[in-house]
Amino acid sequence: MVGAGLSLFLLKSGVFSLFFLVPLGFVAYRCHYKIAWLTFFAAAMGNIILTVFSMAGIGAPVTIIAWEIFYFAVMAFVFTWITAPPPGFPVNVSEPVRLIAGSCLGALVFSFFFFQSMESQGFIEYANYIMNVFTSASRSSGIDVVQSARLEMISAEALIQTVKSIMLRGGSLVACVLLFFICRQISFFLARLSLRARGISPQGISLILFHVAPPVIWVFSSSLLLVVFTRISKLETLEIILWNILIICAILYLVQGLGIMQFFLARPGTPAFLKLLLSVLFIVILFSPFLNAVLLGGLILLGVAENWMPFRVSKQNGPPSTPEAGDGSSDDDSSRQ
C-alpha cells in the first residue's frame, strides 16, 4: 500500500500534485494488474478519509468535498485502466487507444472540476493578483506603452472567460492527455529501472503497429470544415462538440505519425548513434517554442498522409502484420499480464 500512500502524499503536496498518478502507474507496470487495482482502491478510500477530515475541519461545503473525492477517484480509475487493464475489460484494446478514451472521460470531470473552481471568489481574487503582478513586471521590463495599456485593459473576468472557451474547445482533453501521458512515461521509466535492477528487461510500448481506422479521415476532414462553418454561424454548442472531435482525430493521427517515426528508427540498418541523435533532437524540438508546434503539426500530417501512402512497409518481408485497423494493439499489455 506504499503506492497508495505516495499517491495521496503527492496529491496533497501542492508543488508535486501534478504527479499524483505516478505511484499508481509504477505499481501497474512493476506488479500484477490485481495489485494495481488494490492500490487504486486503497488510494481512493484513503483520499475519502483525508478529504473529509481535512476539508470538513475548515468548514468546506459538502459539494466541494464530494467533488474533491470524485475527481481523484475518476482520474485514478482511468489511469489504472490505462496502465493495468483487466484482461478483456471492457474490450482488449491497445494502450494508446485506452489513453485517448480515458482522456475523454477525464476531460469531462476535469472541465467541471475546473469550472467549479473558477466560480469561487478566491479564484477571481487570485487571477486579479496574477494579472497585477504580470502587468507590473511588464512595466519594469520596458515594454511598449501601447502594449502596456492593452495589458491593463485585460480583466481577470475576461481572462477566465478566455480560459473557459479554450478548455471547452479541446483544452481539457489535451490537458488530460498530457497528464496521463507524462505520468505514464515517468512511472514506466521508474518501473523499468526497478525491473532492470533485478535483471528483468520489460517491454516498452510500441506504436509501430498502431493504425487509425481509414474512415476516421472523413471524420477529421468533415469536422475541420464544420468547425469553420459553426464558428461563422455562431452555433457555439455544435462548435464545441466539433472542436473536441477534431482534437481526438488529431491526437490519433499524431500517434500514428509517431508510429511511423518509430518504424524508421527501428529498422535494422539504422545506426545506433543516428537513433540516439534523432531521439535527442526530437526532445529538444519538443520543448522549443514554435518549433514544437511545427513538429507536432508535421507528425499529424505524416499520420494523415499514411491514408494514401503506406510508409511502414518492410523491404525484406513486405507489409508488417497489422492488427485490425483502429485497434493498434501491441504486445506490451499482454506481456505485463
Secondary structure, DSSP 8 states (H G I E B T S, - for coil): -HHHHHHHHHHHHSTTGGGTTHHHHHHHHHS-HHHHHHHHHHHHHHHHHHHHHHHHHTT--HHHHHHHHHHHHHHHHHHHHHHS--TTSS----HHHHHHHHHHHHHHHHHHHHHHHHTSHHHHHHHHHHHHHHHHHHHHTT--HHHHHHHHH--HHHHHHHHHHHIIIIIHHHHHHHHHHHHHHHHHHHHHHHHHHTT--------TT----TTHHHHHHHHHHHHHHHHHHT-HHHHHHHHHHHHHHHHHHHHHHHHHHHHHHTSTTS-HHHHHHHHHHHHHHHTSTTHHHHHHHHHHHHHHHTTTS----BTTTBS----STTT---HHHHHH-
